[in-house]
Structures are given as C-alpha cells and as structure tokens.
Amino acid sequence: MTKQLIAQVPTAVVVDGKRRIVQPGEALPDVSAAEQHELVASKAAARVDAPDHPEAEKATPESPKKARGKS
C-alpha cells in the first residue's frame, strides 16, 4: 500500500512552478523524504496507510472495517 500525505492544516506548496494552498483533508503532492518527515513531525500532515483512516476509506469502496459491519 502506498503511503500518502494528507494535509492537516492549510499548507502552501509549489507545483509546476505555481504556488497553491492544499486544504486540510486534501492529498499533498509528492515531496522528498525529509519534507515528509518535517510535515508529519510538525503535525501539518498525516500519513494515510491504514484502512481505518477516514481518507483511506474514501479511496477504497469496500474497506475491511466497513465489510465487517455488514454481517
């Protein structure tokens, strides 16, 4: 499973030479490992790699957590 960073606070990034603000809950673009570390350490971003994270459930239509609740 690929780890993705989700903004926890409005975060300014430069993509294709243009500045943009990533809003909380939106995926951040690919950044270096050092930048990932700093964003997560400062709680400006969170890694989404667990099926029980709300953003992960949006990405997978039938997560194990939801499937258990249907029986």
C-alpha atoms as a printed R data frame, in Angstrom:
   type eleno elety resid chain resno       x      y       z
1  ATOM     1    CA   MET     A     1   0.000  0.000   0.000
2  ATOM     2    CA   THR     A     2   1.368  3.400  -0.956
3  ATOM     3    CA   LYS     A     3   1.628  5.946   1.806
4  ATOM     4    CA   GLN     A     4   0.029  9.267   1.037
5  ATOM     5    CA   LEU     A     5   0.301 12.511   2.960
6  ATOM     6    CA   ILE     A     6  -2.924 14.291   3.844
7  ATOM     7    CA   ALA     A     7  -2.791 17.941   4.904
8  ATOM     8    CA   GLN     A     8  -3.983 18.581   8.453
9  ATOM     9    CA   VAL     A     9  -3.737 22.374   8.133
10 ATOM    10    CA   PRO     A    10  -3.715 24.684   5.085
11 ATOM    11    CA   THR     A    11  -0.304 24.028   3.535
12 ATOM    12    CA   ALA     A    12   1.406 26.121   0.851
13 ATOM    13    CA   VAL     A    13   3.157 24.084  -1.846
14 ATOM    14    CA   VAL     A    14   4.715 24.842  -5.214
15 ATOM    15    CA   VAL     A    15   3.532 22.563  -8.029
16 ATOM    16    CA   ASP     A    16   4.817 23.089 -11.586
17 ATOM    17    CA   GLY     A    17   6.219 26.452 -10.537
18 ATOM    18    CA   LYS     A    18   2.882 27.697  -9.191
19 ATOM    19    CA   ARG     A    19   2.073 28.271  -5.528
20 ATOM    20    CA   ARG     A    20  -1.081 26.640  -4.263
21 ATOM    21    CA   ILE     A    21  -2.682 26.040  -0.889
22 ATOM    22    CA   VAL     A    22  -3.582 22.443  -0.049
23 ATOM    23    CA   GLN     A    23  -6.581 22.464   2.283
24 ATOM    24    CA   PRO     A    24  -6.935 20.140   5.299
25 ATOM    25    CA   GLY     A    25  -8.062 16.686   4.202
26 ATOM    26    CA   GLU     A    26  -6.566 17.026   0.710
27 ATOM    27    CA   ALA     A    27  -3.645 14.924  -0.508
28 ATOM    28    CA   LEU     A    28  -0.284 16.661  -0.673
29 ATOM    29    CA   PRO     A    29   1.830 16.289  -3.833
30 ATOM    30    CA   ASP     A    30   4.934 14.086  -3.775
31 ATOM    31    CA   VAL     A    31   7.666 15.590  -1.608
32 ATOM    32    CA   SER     A    32  11.106 14.453  -0.513
33 ATOM    33    CA   ALA     A    33  11.559 12.086   2.421
34 ATOM    34    CA   ALA     A    34  12.987 14.947   4.507
35 ATOM    35    CA   GLU     A    35   9.967 17.145   3.753
36 ATOM    36    CA   GLN     A    36   7.607 14.259   4.595
37 ATOM    37    CA   HIS     A    37   9.368 13.802   7.930
38 ATOM    38    CA   GLU     A    38   9.105 17.502   8.802
39 ATOM    39    CA   LEU     A    39   5.429 17.761   7.766
40 ATOM    40    CA   VAL     A    40   4.465 14.719   9.841
41 ATOM    41    CA   ALA     A    41   6.648 15.712  12.817
42 ATOM    42    CA   SER     A    42   5.040 19.165  12.924
43 ATOM    43    CA   LYS     A    43   1.577 17.592  12.555
44 ATOM    44    CA   ALA     A    44   0.947 19.622   9.391
45 ATOM    45    CA   ALA     A    45   0.341 16.332   7.547
46 ATOM    46    CA   ALA     A    46  -0.605 12.757   8.342
47 ATOM    47    CA   ARG     A    47   0.343  9.569   6.522
48 ATOM    48    CA   VAL     A    48  -2.621  7.624   5.186
49 ATOM    49    CA   ASP     A    49  -1.707  3.967   5.049
50 ATOM    50    CA   ALA     A    50  -4.141  2.369   7.483
51 ATOM    51    CA   PRO     A    51  -7.518  1.078   6.279
52 ATOM    52    CA   ASP     A    52  -9.299  2.597   9.291
53 ATOM    53    CA   HIS     A    53  -8.297  6.185   8.401
54 ATOM    54    CA   PRO     A    54 -11.301  8.163   7.018
55 ATOM    55    CA   GLU     A    55  -9.366  9.259   3.925
56 ATOM    56    CA   ALA     A    56  -8.322  5.663   3.207
57 ATOM    57    CA   GLU     A    57 -11.970  4.531   3.354
58 ATOM    58    CA   LYS     A    58 -12.862  7.109   0.696
59 ATOM    59    CA   ALA     A    59 -10.182  5.647  -1.574
60 ATOM    60    CA   THR     A    60 -11.329  2.044  -1.203
61 ATOM    61    CA   PRO     A    61 -15.065  1.415  -1.690
62 ATOM    62    CA   GLU     A    62 -15.141 -1.732   0.471
63 ATOM    63    CA   SER     A    63 -12.703 -1.449   3.344
64 ATOM    64    CA   PRO     A    64 -12.362 -4.360   5.810
65 ATOM    65    CA   LYS     A    65 -13.781 -2.206   8.607
66 ATOM    66    CA   LYS     A    66 -16.967 -1.458   6.654
67 ATOM    67    CA   ALA     A    67 -17.285 -5.032   5.393
68 ATOM    68    CA   ARG     A    68 -17.318 -6.422   8.960
69 ATOM    69    CA   GLY     A    69 -20.200 -4.141   9.897
70 ATOM    70    CA   LYS     A    70 -22.444 -5.530   7.130
71 ATOM    71    CA   SER     A    71 -22.780 -9.057   8.515
